Amino acid sequence: MLVRHELFDPTGRRARVLVEGTSAAGAASVRRNGRDQAGLILPSGMLILRLTARGRTLTRRVVNLG
């Protein structure tokens, strides 16, 4: 199934695409290094995590502890 995980800053700017591609159904984990798409360290604070799969989207607030 096609999967996409993205991080956004509080203003709605996409900070990073964590995963984009196919994945087997079931539980999975995603690791990140605390950096944005340009390689800059993301500051501490709230971020928005968006998961899109099977035509559905799940959005959650997460806290980046920097």
TORVO-116540 format. One record per residue: x, y negated, z of N, C-alpha, C, O in turn; residue in three letters; residue number from 0. Coordinates in Angstrom, 1 decimal. Layout:
! residues N
<rec><n_X>X</n_X><n_Y>Y</n_Y><n_Z>Z</n_Z><ca_X>X</ca_X><ca_Y>Y</ca_Y><ca_Z>Z</ca_Z><c_X>X</c_X><c_Y>Y</c_Y><c_Z>Z</c_Z><o_X>X</o_X><o_Y>Y</o_Y><o_Z>Z</o_Z><residu>ala</residu><num>NUM</num></rec>
...
END
This chain:
! residues 66
<rec><n_X>0.8</n_X><n_Y>1.2</n_Y><n_Z>0.0</n_Z><ca_X>0.0</ca_X><ca_Y>0.0</ca_Y><ca_Z>0.0</ca_Z><c_X>0.9</c_X><c_Y>-1.2</c_Y><c_Z>0.0</c_Z><o_X>2.0</o_X><o_Y>-1.2</o_Y><o_Z>0.5</o_Z><residu>met</residu><num>0</num></rec>
<rec><n_X>0.4</n_X><n_Y>-2.3</n_Y><n_Z>-0.6</n_Z><ca_X>1.1</ca_X><ca_Y>-3.6</ca_Y><ca_Z>-0.6</ca_Z><c_X>1.0</c_X><c_Y>-4.3</c_Y><c_Z>0.7</c_Z><o_X>-0.1</o_X><o_Y>-4.4</o_Y><o_Z>1.2</o_Z><residu>leu</residu><num>1</num></rec>
<rec><n_X>2.1</n_X><n_Y>-4.8</n_Y><n_Z>1.2</n_Z><ca_X>2.1</ca_X><ca_Y>-5.4</ca_Y><ca_Z>2.5</ca_Z><c_X>3.0</c_X><c_Y>-6.7</c_Y><c_Z>2.4</c_Z><o_X>3.9</o_X><o_Y>-6.8</o_Y><o_Z>1.7</o_Z><residu>val</residu><num>2</num></rec>
<rec><n_X>2.5</n_X><n_Y>-7.7</n_Y><n_Z>3.1</n_Z><ca_X>3.3</ca_X><ca_Y>-9.0</ca_Y><ca_Z>3.2</ca_Z><c_X>3.2</c_X><c_Y>-9.5</c_Y><c_Z>4.6</c_Z><o_X>2.1</o_X><o_Y>-9.8</o_Y><o_Z>5.1</o_Z><residu>arg</residu><num>3</num></rec>
<rec><n_X>4.3</n_X><n_Y>-9.8</n_Y><n_Z>5.2</n_Z><ca_X>4.4</ca_X><ca_Y>-10.4</ca_Y><ca_Z>6.6</ca_Z><c_X>5.1</c_X><c_Y>-11.8</c_Y><c_Z>6.4</c_Z><o_X>6.2</o_X><o_Y>-11.8</o_Y><o_Z>5.7</o_Z><residu>his</residu><num>4</num></rec>
<rec><n_X>4.5</n_X><n_Y>-12.8</n_Y><n_Z>6.9</n_Z><ca_X>5.1</ca_X><ca_Y>-14.2</ca_Y><ca_Z>6.7</ca_Z><c_X>5.0</c_X><c_Y>-14.9</c_Y><c_Z>8.0</c_Z><o_X>4.1</o_X><o_Y>-14.7</o_Y><o_Z>8.9</o_Z><residu>glu</residu><num>5</num></rec>
<rec><n_X>6.0</n_X><n_Y>-15.8</n_Y><n_Z>8.2</n_Z><ca_X>6.0</ca_X><ca_Y>-16.7</ca_Y><ca_Z>9.4</ca_Z><c_X>5.8</c_X><c_Y>-18.1</c_Y><c_Z>8.9</c_Z><o_X>6.4</o_X><o_Y>-18.5</o_Y><o_Z>7.9</o_Z><residu>leu</residu><num>6</num></rec>
<rec><n_X>5.0</n_X><n_Y>-18.9</n_Y><n_Z>9.6</n_Z><ca_X>4.8</ca_X><ca_Y>-20.3</ca_Y><ca_Z>9.3</ca_Z><c_X>5.0</c_X><c_Y>-21.1</c_Y><c_Z>10.5</c_Z><o_X>4.9</o_X><o_Y>-20.7</o_Y><o_Z>11.7</o_Z><residu>phe</residu><num>7</num></rec>
<rec><n_X>5.5</n_X><n_Y>-22.4</n_Y><n_Z>10.3</n_Z><ca_X>5.6</ca_X><ca_Y>-23.3</ca_Y><ca_Z>11.5</ca_Z><c_X>4.3</c_X><c_Y>-23.9</c_Y><c_Z>11.8</c_Z><o_X>3.3</o_X><o_Y>-23.7</o_Y><o_Z>11.0</o_Z><residu>asp</residu><num>8</num></rec>
<rec><n_X>4.1</n_X><n_Y>-24.6</n_Y><n_Z>12.9</n_Z><ca_X>2.8</ca_X><ca_Y>-25.2</ca_Y><ca_Z>13.3</ca_Z><c_X>2.2</c_X><c_Y>-26.1</c_Y><c_Z>12.3</c_Z><o_X>1.0</o_X><o_Y>-26.4</o_Y><o_Z>12.3</o_Z><residu>pro</residu><num>9</num></rec>
<rec><n_X>3.0</n_X><n_Y>-26.7</n_Y><n_Z>11.3</n_Z><ca_X>2.5</ca_X><ca_Y>-27.6</ca_Y><ca_Z>10.3</ca_Z><c_X>2.0</c_X><c_Y>-26.8</c_Y><c_Z>9.1</c_Z><o_X>1.4</o_X><o_Y>-27.4</o_Y><o_Z>8.2</o_Z><residu>thr</residu><num>10</num></rec>
<rec><n_X>2.2</n_X><n_Y>-25.5</n_Y><n_Z>9.1</n_Z><ca_X>1.7</ca_X><ca_Y>-24.7</ca_Y><ca_Z>8.0</ca_Z><c_X>2.8</c_X><c_Y>-24.4</c_Y><c_Z>6.9</c_Z><o_X>2.5</o_X><o_Y>-23.8</o_Y><o_Z>5.9</o_Z><residu>gly</residu><num>11</num></rec>
<rec><n_X>4.0</n_X><n_Y>-24.9</n_Y><n_Z>7.1</n_Z><ca_X>5.1</ca_X><ca_Y>-24.7</ca_Y><ca_Z>6.2</ca_Z><c_X>5.5</c_X><c_Y>-23.2</c_Y><c_Z>6.4</c_Z><o_X>5.8</o_X><o_Y>-22.8</o_Y><o_Z>7.5</o_Z><residu>arg</residu><num>12</num></rec>
<rec><n_X>5.6</n_X><n_Y>-22.5</n_Y><n_Z>5.3</n_Z><ca_X>6.1</ca_X><ca_Y>-21.1</ca_Y><ca_Z>5.4</ca_Z><c_X>7.6</c_X><c_Y>-21.2</c_Y><c_Z>5.7</c_Z><o_X>8.4</o_X><o_Y>-21.7</o_Y><o_Z>5.0</o_Z><residu>arg</residu><num>13</num></rec>
<rec><n_X>7.9</n_X><n_Y>-20.6</n_Y><n_Z>6.9</n_Z><ca_X>9.3</ca_X><ca_Y>-20.5</ca_Y><ca_Z>7.3</ca_Z><c_X>10.1</c_X><c_Y>-19.3</c_Y><c_Z>6.7</c_Z><o_X>11.3</o_X><o_Y>-19.4</o_Y><o_Z>6.4</o_Z><residu>ala</residu><num>14</num></rec>
<rec><n_X>9.4</n_X><n_Y>-18.2</n_Y><n_Z>6.6</n_Z><ca_X>10.1</ca_X><ca_Y>-17.0</ca_Y><ca_Z>6.1</ca_Z><c_X>9.1</c_X><c_Y>-15.9</c_Y><c_Z>5.7</c_Z><o_X>8.0</o_X><o_Y>-15.8</o_Y><o_Z>6.3</o_Z><residu>arg</residu><num>15</num></rec>
<rec><n_X>9.5</n_X><n_Y>-15.2</n_Y><n_Z>4.7</n_Z><ca_X>8.7</ca_X><ca_Y>-14.0</ca_Y><ca_Z>4.3</ca_Z><c_X>9.6</c_X><c_Y>-12.8</c_Y><c_Z>4.9</c_Z><o_X>10.7</o_X><o_Y>-12.6</o_Y><o_Z>4.5</o_Z><residu>val</residu><num>16</num></rec>
<rec><n_X>9.0</n_X><n_Y>-12.1</n_Y><n_Z>5.9</n_Z><ca_X>9.7</ca_X><ca_Y>-11.0</ca_Y><ca_Z>6.5</ca_Z><c_X>9.6</c_X><c_Y>-9.7</c_Y><c_Z>5.8</c_Z><o_X>10.6</o_X><o_Y>-9.0</o_Y><o_Z>5.7</o_Z><residu>leu</residu><num>17</num></rec>
<rec><n_X>8.5</n_X><n_Y>-9.4</n_Y><n_Z>5.2</n_Z><ca_X>8.3</ca_X><ca_Y>-8.2</ca_Y><ca_Z>4.4</ca_Z><c_X>7.4</c_X><c_Y>-8.5</c_Y><c_Z>3.2</c_Z><o_X>6.4</o_X><o_Y>-9.2</o_Y><o_Z>3.3</o_Z><residu>val</residu><num>18</num></rec>
<rec><n_X>7.8</n_X><n_Y>-8.0</n_Y><n_Z>2.1</n_Z><ca_X>7.0</ca_X><ca_Y>-8.1</ca_Y><ca_Z>0.9</ca_Z><c_X>7.2</c_X><c_Y>-6.9</c_Y><c_Z>0.0</c_Z><o_X>8.3</o_X><o_Y>-6.7</o_Y><o_Z>-0.5</o_Z><residu>glu</residu><num>19</num></rec>
<rec><n_X>6.3</n_X><n_Y>-6.0</n_Y><n_Z>-0.1</n_Z><ca_X>6.4</ca_X><ca_Y>-4.8</ca_Y><ca_Z>-0.9</ca_Z><c_X>5.5</c_X><c_Y>-3.7</c_Y><c_Z>-0.5</c_Z><o_X>4.4</o_X><o_Y>-4.0</o_Y><o_Z>0.1</o_Z><residu>gly</residu><num>20</num></rec>
<rec><n_X>5.9</n_X><n_Y>-2.5</n_Y><n_Z>-0.8</n_Z><ca_X>5.0</ca_X><ca_Y>-1.4</ca_Y><ca_Z>-0.4</ca_Z><c_X>5.4</c_X><c_Y>-0.8</c_Y><c_Z>0.9</c_Z><o_X>6.6</o_X><o_Y>-0.8</o_Y><o_Z>1.3</o_Z><residu>thr</residu><num>21</num></rec>
<rec><n_X>4.5</n_X><n_Y>-0.2</n_Y><n_Z>1.6</n_Z><ca_X>4.7</ca_X><ca_Y>0.5</ca_Y><ca_Z>2.8</ca_Z><c_X>3.8</c_X><c_Y>1.6</c_Y><c_Z>3.0</c_Z><o_X>2.6</o_X><o_Y>1.6</o_Y><o_Z>2.5</o_Z><residu>ser</residu><num>22</num></rec>
<rec><n_X>4.2</n_X><n_Y>2.7</n_Y><n_Z>3.7</n_Z><ca_X>3.3</ca_X><ca_Y>3.8</ca_Y><ca_Z>3.9</ca_Z><c_X>2.3</c_X><c_Y>3.4</c_Y><c_Z>5.0</c_Z><o_X>2.6</o_X><o_Y>2.5</o_Y><o_Z>5.8</o_Z><residu>ala</residu><num>23</num></rec>
<rec><n_X>1.1</n_X><n_Y>4.0</n_Y><n_Z>5.0</n_Z><ca_X>0.1</ca_X><ca_Y>3.7</ca_Y><ca_Z>6.0</ca_Z><c_X>0.6</c_X><c_Y>4.2</c_Y><c_Z>7.3</c_Z><o_X>1.4</o_X><o_Y>5.1</o_Y><o_Z>7.4</o_Z><residu>ala</residu><num>24</num></rec>
<rec><n_X>0.1</n_X><n_Y>3.5</n_Y><n_Z>8.4</n_Z><ca_X>0.5</ca_X><ca_Y>3.8</ca_Y><ca_Z>9.7</ca_Z><c_X>1.3</c_X><c_Y>2.8</c_Y><c_Z>10.4</c_Z><o_X>1.5</o_X><o_Y>1.7</o_Y><o_Z>9.9</o_Z><residu>gly</residu><num>25</num></rec>
<rec><n_X>1.8</n_X><n_Y>3.1</n_Y><n_Z>11.6</n_Z><ca_X>2.5</ca_X><ca_Y>2.1</ca_Y><ca_Z>12.4</ca_Z><c_X>3.9</c_X><c_Y>1.8</c_Y><c_Z>11.8</c_Z><o_X>4.5</o_X><o_Y>2.6</o_Y><o_Z>11.2</o_Z><residu>ala</residu><num>26</num></rec>
<rec><n_X>4.3</n_X><n_Y>0.5</n_Y><n_Z>11.9</n_Z><ca_X>5.6</ca_X><ca_Y>0.1</ca_Y><ca_Z>11.4</ca_Z><c_X>6.1</c_X><c_Y>-1.0</c_Y><c_Z>12.3</c_Z><o_X>5.3</o_X><o_Y>-1.6</o_Y><o_Z>13.0</o_Z><residu>ala</residu><num>27</num></rec>
<rec><n_X>7.4</n_X><n_Y>-1.3</n_Y><n_Z>12.2</n_Z><ca_X>7.9</ca_X><ca_Y>-2.4</ca_Y><ca_Z>12.9</ca_Z><c_X>8.7</c_X><c_Y>-3.3</c_Y><c_Z>12.0</c_Z><o_X>9.2</o_X><o_Y>-2.9</o_Y><o_Z>10.9</o_Z><residu>ser</residu><num>28</num></rec>
<rec><n_X>8.9</n_X><n_Y>-4.6</n_Y><n_Z>12.3</n_Z><ca_X>9.6</ca_X><ca_Y>-5.6</ca_Y><ca_Z>11.5</ca_Z><c_X>10.6</c_X><c_Y>-6.3</c_Y><c_Z>12.5</c_Z><o_X>10.2</o_X><o_Y>-6.7</o_Y><o_Z>13.5</o_Z><residu>val</residu><num>29</num></rec>
<rec><n_X>11.8</n_X><n_Y>-6.3</n_Y><n_Z>12.0</n_Z><ca_X>12.8</ca_X><ca_Y>-7.0</ca_Y><ca_Z>12.8</ca_Z><c_X>13.2</c_X><c_Y>-8.3</c_Y><c_Z>12.1</c_Z><o_X>13.2</o_X><o_Y>-8.4</o_Y><o_Z>10.9</o_Z><residu>arg</residu><num>30</num></rec>
<rec><n_X>13.4</n_X><n_Y>-9.3</n_Y><n_Z>12.9</n_Z><ca_X>13.8</ca_X><ca_Y>-10.6</ca_Y><ca_Z>12.3</ca_Z><c_X>15.0</c_X><c_Y>-11.2</c_Y><c_Z>13.1</c_Z><o_X>15.3</o_X><o_Y>-10.7</o_Y><o_Z>14.2</o_Z><residu>arg</residu><num>31</num></rec>
<rec><n_X>15.7</n_X><n_Y>-12.1</n_Y><n_Z>12.5</n_Z><ca_X>17.0</ca_X><ca_Y>-12.6</ca_Y><ca_Z>13.1</ca_Z><c_X>16.8</c_X><c_Y>-14.0</c_Y><c_Z>13.6</c_Z><o_X>17.8</o_X><o_Y>-14.6</o_Y><o_Z>14.0</o_Z><residu>asn</residu><num>32</num></rec>
<rec><n_X>15.6</n_X><n_Y>-14.5</n_Y><n_Z>13.7</n_Z><ca_X>15.4</ca_X><ca_Y>-15.9</ca_Y><ca_Z>14.2</ca_Z><c_X>15.7</c_X><c_Y>-17.0</c_Y><c_Z>13.2</c_Z><o_X>15.8</o_X><o_Y>-18.2</o_Y><o_Z>13.7</o_Z><residu>gly</residu><num>33</num></rec>
<rec><n_X>15.9</n_X><n_Y>-16.7</n_Y><n_Z>12.0</n_Z><ca_X>16.2</ca_X><ca_Y>-17.7</ca_Y><ca_Z>11.0</ca_Z><c_X>15.1</c_X><c_Y>-17.9</c_Y><c_Z>10.0</c_Z><o_X>14.3</o_X><o_Y>-17.0</o_Y><o_Z>9.7</o_Z><residu>arg</residu><num>34</num></rec>
<rec><n_X>15.1</n_X><n_Y>-19.0</n_Y><n_Z>9.3</n_Z><ca_X>14.1</ca_X><ca_Y>-19.3</ca_Y><ca_Z>8.3</ca_Z><c_X>14.6</c_X><c_Y>-18.8</c_Y><c_Z>6.9</c_Z><o_X>15.7</o_X><o_Y>-18.2</o_Y><o_Z>6.9</o_Z><residu>asp</residu><num>35</num></rec>
<rec><n_X>13.9</n_X><n_Y>-19.0</n_Y><n_Z>5.9</n_Z><ca_X>14.3</ca_X><ca_Y>-18.5</ca_Y><ca_Z>4.6</ca_Z><c_X>15.6</c_X><c_Y>-19.1</c_Y><c_Z>4.1</c_Z><o_X>16.3</o_X><o_Y>-18.4</o_Y><o_Z>3.3</o_Z><residu>gln</residu><num>36</num></rec>
<rec><n_X>16.0</n_X><n_Y>-20.3</n_Y><n_Z>4.5</n_Z><ca_X>17.2</ca_X><ca_Y>-20.9</ca_Y><ca_Z>4.1</ca_Z><c_X>18.4</c_X><c_Y>-20.5</c_Y><c_Z>5.0</c_Z><o_X>19.5</o_X><o_Y>-20.9</o_Y><o_Z>4.8</o_Z><residu>ala</residu><num>37</num></rec>
<rec><n_X>18.1</n_X><n_Y>-19.7</n_Y><n_Z>6.0</n_Z><ca_X>19.2</ca_X><ca_Y>-19.2</ca_Y><ca_Z>6.9</ca_Z><c_X>19.4</c_X><c_Y>-20.1</c_Y><c_Z>8.1</c_Z><o_X>20.3</o_X><o_Y>-19.8</o_Y><o_Z>8.9</o_Z><residu>gly</residu><num>38</num></rec>
<rec><n_X>18.6</n_X><n_Y>-21.1</n_Y><n_Z>8.3</n_Z><ca_X>18.7</ca_X><ca_Y>-22.0</ca_Y><ca_Z>9.5</ca_Z><c_X>17.9</c_X><c_Y>-21.4</c_Y><c_Z>10.7</c_Z><o_X>16.9</o_X><o_Y>-20.7</o_Y><o_Z>10.5</o_Z><residu>leu</residu><num>39</num></rec>
<rec><n_X>18.5</n_X><n_Y>-21.6</n_Y><n_Z>11.9</n_Z><ca_X>17.9</ca_X><ca_Y>-21.1</ca_Y><ca_Z>13.1</ca_Z><c_X>16.5</c_X><c_Y>-21.8</c_Y><c_Z>13.3</c_Z><o_X>16.5</o_X><o_Y>-23.0</o_Y><o_Z>13.3</o_Z><residu>ile</residu><num>40</num></rec>
<rec><n_X>15.5</n_X><n_Y>-21.0</n_Y><n_Z>13.5</n_Z><ca_X>14.2</ca_X><ca_Y>-21.6</ca_Y><ca_Z>13.9</ca_Z><c_X>14.2</c_X><c_Y>-22.1</c_Y><c_Z>15.3</c_Z><o_X>14.7</o_X><o_Y>-21.4</o_Y><o_Z>16.2</o_Z><residu>leu</residu><num>41</num></rec>
<rec><n_X>13.6</n_X><n_Y>-23.3</n_Y><n_Z>15.5</n_Z><ca_X>13.6</ca_X><ca_Y>-23.8</ca_Y><ca_Z>16.9</ca_Z><c_X>12.6</c_X><c_Y>-23.0</c_Y><c_Z>17.8</c_Z><o_X>11.7</o_X><o_Y>-22.4</o_Y><o_Z>17.2</o_Z><residu>pro</residu><num>42</num></rec>
<rec><n_X>12.8</n_X><n_Y>-23.1</n_Y><n_Z>19.1</n_Z><ca_X>11.8</ca_X><ca_Y>-22.5</ca_Y><ca_Z>20.0</ca_Z><c_X>10.5</c_X><c_Y>-23.2</c_Y><c_Z>19.8</c_Z><o_X>10.4</o_X><o_Y>-24.4</o_Y><o_Z>19.5</o_Z><residu>ser</residu><num>43</num></rec>
<rec><n_X>9.4</n_X><n_Y>-22.4</n_Y><n_Z>20.0</n_Z><ca_X>8.1</ca_X><ca_Y>-22.9</ca_Y><ca_Z>19.9</ca_Z><c_X>7.1</c_X><c_Y>-22.0</c_Y><c_Z>19.3</c_Z><o_X>7.5</o_X><o_Y>-20.8</o_Y><o_Z>19.0</o_Z><residu>gly</residu><num>44</num></rec>
<rec><n_X>5.9</n_X><n_Y>-22.5</n_Y><n_Z>19.0</n_Z><ca_X>4.9</ca_X><ca_Y>-21.6</ca_Y><ca_Z>18.4</ca_Z><c_X>5.2</c_X><c_Y>-21.4</c_Y><c_Z>16.9</c_Z><o_X>5.5</o_X><o_Y>-22.4</o_Y><o_Z>16.1</o_Z><residu>met</residu><num>45</num></rec>
<rec><n_X>4.9</n_X><n_Y>-20.2</n_Y><n_Z>16.4</n_Z><ca_X>4.9</ca_X><ca_Y>-19.9</ca_Y><ca_Z>15.0</ca_Z><c_X>3.6</c_X><c_Y>-19.2</c_Y><c_Z>14.7</c_Z><o_X>3.0</o_X><o_Y>-18.6</o_Y><o_Z>15.6</o_Z><residu>leu</residu><num>46</num></rec>
<rec><n_X>3.3</n_X><n_Y>-19.1</n_Y><n_Z>13.4</n_Z><ca_X>2.1</ca_X><ca_Y>-18.3</ca_Y><ca_Z>13.0</ca_Z><c_X>2.6</c_X><c_Y>-17.1</c_Y><c_Z>12.2</c_Z><o_X>3.4</o_X><o_Y>-17.3</o_Y><o_Z>11.3</o_Z><residu>ile</residu><num>47</num></rec>
<rec><n_X>2.1</n_X><n_Y>-16.0</n_Y><n_Z>12.6</n_Z><ca_X>2.5</ca_X><ca_Y>-14.7</ca_Y><ca_Z>11.8</ca_Z><c_X>1.3</c_X><c_Y>-14.3</c_Y><c_Z>11.0</c_Z><o_X>0.2</o_X><o_Y>-14.2</o_Y><o_Z>11.6</o_Z><residu>leu</residu><num>48</num></rec>
<rec><n_X>1.5</n_X><n_Y>-14.1</n_Y><n_Z>9.8</n_Z><ca_X>0.4</ca_X><ca_Y>-13.6</ca_Y><ca_Z>8.9</ca_Z><c_X>0.7</c_X><c_Y>-12.3</c_Y><c_Z>8.2</c_Z><o_X>1.7</o_X><o_Y>-12.2</o_Y><o_Z>7.6</o_Z><residu>arg</residu><num>49</num></rec>
<rec><n_X>-0.1</n_X><n_Y>-11.3</n_Y><n_Z>8.4</n_Z><ca_X>0.0</ca_X><ca_Y>-10.0</ca_Y><ca_Z>7.8</ca_Z><c_X>-1.1</c_X><c_Y>-9.8</c_Y><c_Z>6.8</c_Z><o_X>-2.3</o_X><o_Y>-10.0</o_Y><o_Z>7.1</o_Z><residu>leu</residu><num>50</num></rec>
<rec><n_X>-0.7</n_X><n_Y>-9.5</n_Y><n_Z>5.6</n_Z><ca_X>-1.7</ca_X><ca_Y>-9.2</ca_Y><ca_Z>4.5</ca_Z><c_X>-1.5</c_X><c_Y>-7.8</c_Y><c_Z>4.0</c_Z><o_X>-0.4</o_X><o_Y>-7.5</o_Y><o_Z>3.6</o_Z><residu>thr</residu><num>51</num></rec>
<rec><n_X>-2.5</n_X><n_Y>-7.0</n_Y><n_Z>4.0</n_Z><ca_X>-2.5</ca_X><ca_Y>-5.6</ca_Y><ca_Z>3.5</ca_Z><c_X>-3.9</c_X><c_Y>-5.2</c_Y><c_Z>3.2</c_Z><o_X>-4.8</o_X><o_Y>-5.6</o_Y><o_Z>3.8</o_Z><residu>ala</residu><num>52</num></rec>
<rec><n_X>-4.0</n_X><n_Y>-4.4</n_Y><n_Z>2.1</n_Z><ca_X>-5.3</ca_X><ca_Y>-3.8</ca_Y><ca_Z>1.7</ca_Z><c_X>-6.4</c_X><c_Y>-4.9</c_Y><c_Z>1.5</c_Z><o_X>-7.5</o_X><o_Y>-4.7</o_Y><o_Z>1.8</o_Z><residu>arg</residu><num>53</num></rec>
<rec><n_X>-6.0</n_X><n_Y>-6.1</n_Y><n_Z>1.0</n_Z><ca_X>-6.9</ca_X><ca_Y>-7.1</ca_Y><ca_Z>0.7</ca_Z><c_X>-7.4</c_X><c_Y>-7.9</c_Y><c_Z>1.9</c_Z><o_X>-8.3</o_X><o_Y>-8.7</o_Y><o_Z>1.8</o_Z><residu>gly</residu><num>54</num></rec>
<rec><n_X>-6.8</n_X><n_Y>-7.6</n_Y><n_Z>3.1</n_Z><ca_X>-7.2</ca_X><ca_Y>-8.3</ca_Y><ca_Z>4.3</ca_Z><c_X>-6.1</c_X><c_Y>-9.0</c_Y><c_Z>4.9</c_Z><o_X>-4.9</o_X><o_Y>-8.7</o_Y><o_Z>4.7</o_Z><residu>arg</residu><num>55</num></rec>
<rec><n_X>-6.4</n_X><n_Y>-10.1</n_Y><n_Z>5.7</n_Z><ca_X>-5.3</ca_X><ca_Y>-10.9</ca_Y><ca_Z>6.3</ca_Z><c_X>-5.6</c_X><c_Y>-11.0</c_Y><c_Z>7.8</c_Z><o_X>-6.7</o_X><o_Y>-11.2</o_Y><o_Z>8.2</o_Z><residu>thr</residu><num>56</num></rec>
<rec><n_X>-4.5</n_X><n_Y>-10.8</n_Y><n_Z>8.6</n_Z><ca_X>-4.5</ca_X><ca_Y>-11.0</ca_Y><ca_Z>10.0</ca_Z><c_X>-3.6</c_X><c_Y>-12.0</c_Y><c_Z>10.4</c_Z><o_X>-2.4</o_X><o_Y>-12.0</o_Y><o_Z>10.0</o_Z><residu>leu</residu><num>57</num></rec>
<rec><n_X>-4.0</n_X><n_Y>-13.0</n_Y><n_Z>11.2</n_Z><ca_X>-3.2</ca_X><ca_Y>-14.2</ca_Y><ca_Z>11.6</ca_Z><c_X>-3.1</c_X><c_Y>-14.2</c_Y><c_Z>13.1</c_Z><o_X>-4.1</o_X><o_Y>-14.2</o_Y><o_Z>13.7</o_Z><residu>thr</residu><num>58</num></rec>
<rec><n_X>-1.9</n_X><n_Y>-14.4</n_Y><n_Z>13.6</n_Z><ca_X>-1.7</ca_X><ca_Y>-14.5</ca_Y><ca_Z>15.1</ca_Z><c_X>-0.7</c_X><c_Y>-15.6</c_Y><c_Z>15.4</c_Z><o_X>0.3</o_X><o_Y>-15.8</o_Y><o_Z>14.6</o_Z><residu>arg</residu><num>59</num></rec>
<rec><n_X>-0.8</n_X><n_Y>-16.2</n_Y><n_Z>16.5</n_Z><ca_X>0.2</ca_X><ca_Y>-17.2</ca_Y><ca_Z>17.0</ca_Z><c_X>1.2</c_X><c_Y>-16.3</c_Y><c_Z>17.8</c_Z><o_X>0.9</o_X><o_Y>-15.4</o_Y><o_Z>18.5</o_Z><residu>arg</residu><num>60</num></rec>
<rec><n_X>2.5</n_X><n_Y>-16.7</n_Y><n_Z>17.6</n_Z><ca_X>3.6</ca_X><ca_Y>-16.0</ca_Y><ca_Z>18.3</ca_Z><c_X>4.5</c_X><c_Y>-17.1</c_Y><c_Z>18.9</c_Z><o_X>4.5</o_X><o_Y>-18.2</o_Y><o_Z>18.3</o_Z><residu>val</residu><num>61</num></rec>
<rec><n_X>5.2</n_X><n_Y>-16.8</n_Y><n_Z>19.9</n_Z><ca_X>6.2</ca_X><ca_Y>-17.8</ca_Y><ca_Z>20.5</ca_Z><c_X>7.6</c_X><c_Y>-17.4</c_Y><c_Z>20.1</c_Z><o_X>8.0</o_X><o_Y>-16.2</o_Y><o_Z>20.4</o_Z><residu>val</residu><num>62</num></rec>
<rec><n_X>8.3</n_X><n_Y>-18.3</n_Y><n_Z>19.5</n_Z><ca_X>9.7</ca_X><ca_Y>-18.1</ca_Y><ca_Z>19.2</ca_Z><c_X>10.5</c_X><c_Y>-18.6</c_Y><c_Z>20.4</c_Z><o_X>10.5</o_X><o_Y>-19.8</o_Y><o_Z>20.7</o_Z><residu>asn</residu><num>63</num></rec>
<rec><n_X>11.3</n_X><n_Y>-17.8</n_Y><n_Z>21.0</n_Z><ca_X>12.1</ca_X><ca_Y>-18.2</ca_Y><ca_Z>22.2</ca_Z><c_X>13.5</c_X><c_Y>-18.7</c_Y><c_Z>21.8</c_Z><o_X>14.3</o_X><o_Y>-19.1</o_Y><o_Z>22.7</o_Z><residu>leu</residu><num>64</num></rec>
<rec><n_X>13.8</n_X><n_Y>-18.7</n_Y><n_Z>20.5</n_Z><ca_X>15.0</ca_X><ca_Y>-19.3</ca_Y><ca_Z>20.0</ca_Z><c_X>16.2</c_X><c_Y>-18.6</c_Y><c_Z>20.6</c_Z><o_X>17.3</o_X><o_Y>-19.0</o_Y><o_Z>20.3</o_Z><residu>gly</residu><num>65</num></rec>
END
